[in-house]
Amino acid sequence: MRYLSLLLLGPWLVMLAWAYWVVEKRFRVTWQLKLYDVMVVLMALGVACGSALVAFDDIAIQNVGGFGRESGGIWKQVMPALYGYGAFAAVMVLGIVMRLFLRRHESHFVAQKRG
């Protein structure tokens, strides 16, 4: 059951990583930019898996009281998926912001060399 949240989250993360790869494809002209994009996608997937596993360990299962469980055991799978998705999104947003920053400075340096 530990990896169920990863199985539920995995296809969506792969689709988001594919979308990042396709959108940035036209700006990927050097091997350094290709390596950067590969590293962003791999880091995002790794951080998402790691945070989902950590969240699974941190979620406490509530005891059964006189009237049954206070909340369902579904949170043992929902919270790791939410943590994993949040971590994935955070790394991807940072990667996109850094990519825009690098692209702006790269065009600035190229313009300086010409002039």
NUKOL-503702 format. One record per residue (C-alpha): x, y, z. Coordinates in steps of 0.5 Angstrom, whole numbers, plus 500, padded with zeros to 3 digits. Last residue first. Example, Ala and Ser with C-alpha at 12.3 -4.5 7.8 and 13.67 -1.06 7.14 Angstrom:
+-----+-----+-----+
|  c1 |  c2 |  c3 |
+-----+-----+-----+
| 527 | 498 | 514 |
| 525 | 491 | 516 |
+-----+-----+-----+
// end
This chain:
+-----+-----+-----+
|  c1 |  c2 |  c3 |
+-----+-----+-----+
| 555 | 590 | 438 |
| 555 | 583 | 437 |
| 558 | 580 | 443 |
| 553 | 584 | 447 |
| 547 | 582 | 444 |
| 549 | 575 | 445 |
| 550 | 576 | 453 |
| 543 | 579 | 453 |
| 540 | 573 | 449 |
| 543 | 569 | 454 |
| 541 | 573 | 460 |
| 534 | 573 | 458 |
| 534 | 565 | 457 |
| 537 | 564 | 463 |
| 532 | 568 | 467 |
| 526 | 564 | 463 |
| 530 | 557 | 464 |
| 530 | 559 | 472 |
| 523 | 561 | 472 |
| 521 | 554 | 468 |
| 526 | 550 | 473 |
| 523 | 554 | 479 |
| 516 | 552 | 477 |
| 518 | 545 | 475 |
| 521 | 544 | 482 |
| 515 | 547 | 486 |
| 510 | 543 | 481 |
| 513 | 536 | 483 |
| 513 | 538 | 490 |
| 506 | 540 | 490 |
| 504 | 533 | 487 |
| 508 | 529 | 491 |
| 505 | 532 | 497 |
| 498 | 532 | 495 |
| 499 | 524 | 493 |
| 502 | 523 | 500 |
| 496 | 526 | 503 |
| 491 | 522 | 499 |
| 494 | 515 | 500 |
| 494 | 515 | 508 |
| 488 | 520 | 507 |
| 484 | 514 | 505 |
| 484 | 511 | 512 |
| 477 | 514 | 513 |
| 476 | 519 | 518 |
| 473 | 519 | 525 |
| 474 | 511 | 525 |
| 468 | 507 | 528 |
| 463 | 509 | 533 |
| 467 | 507 | 540 |
| 473 | 509 | 537 |
| 478 | 506 | 532 |
| 485 | 509 | 532 |
| 487 | 514 | 527 |
| 492 | 513 | 522 |
| 498 | 518 | 523 |
| 501 | 521 | 516 |
| 508 | 522 | 517 |
| 511 | 515 | 513 |
| 506 | 517 | 507 |
| 508 | 524 | 507 |
| 516 | 522 | 507 |
| 514 | 517 | 501 |
| 510 | 522 | 497 |
| 516 | 527 | 498 |
| 521 | 522 | 495 |
| 517 | 521 | 489 |
| 516 | 528 | 488 |
| 523 | 530 | 489 |
| 525 | 525 | 484 |
| 520 | 526 | 479 |
| 522 | 534 | 479 |
| 529 | 532 | 479 |
| 529 | 528 | 473 |
| 525 | 533 | 470 |
| 529 | 539 | 471 |
| 535 | 535 | 470 |
| 533 | 533 | 463 |
| 531 | 540 | 462 |
| 538 | 543 | 464 |
| 542 | 537 | 460 |
| 538 | 539 | 453 |
| 540 | 547 | 455 |
| 547 | 545 | 455 |
| 546 | 540 | 449 |
| 545 | 547 | 445 |
| 538 | 549 | 442 |
| 533 | 547 | 446 |
| 528 | 553 | 445 |
| 523 | 550 | 441 |
| 523 | 544 | 445 |
| 521 | 548 | 452 |
| 513 | 546 | 450 |
| 515 | 539 | 449 |
| 519 | 537 | 455 |
| 514 | 541 | 460 |
| 508 | 537 | 457 |
| 512 | 531 | 457 |
| 514 | 532 | 465 |
| 506 | 534 | 466 |
| 504 | 528 | 463 |
| 509 | 524 | 467 |
| 507 | 527 | 473 |
| 499 | 525 | 471 |
| 501 | 518 | 470 |
| 505 | 517 | 477 |
| 500 | 520 | 482 |
| 496 | 514 | 482 |
| 502 | 509 | 482 |
| 505 | 514 | 487 |
| 500 | 514 | 492 |
| 499 | 506 | 492 |
| 507 | 506 | 493 |
| 506 | 505 | 501 |
| 500 | 500 | 500 |
+-----+-----+-----+
// end
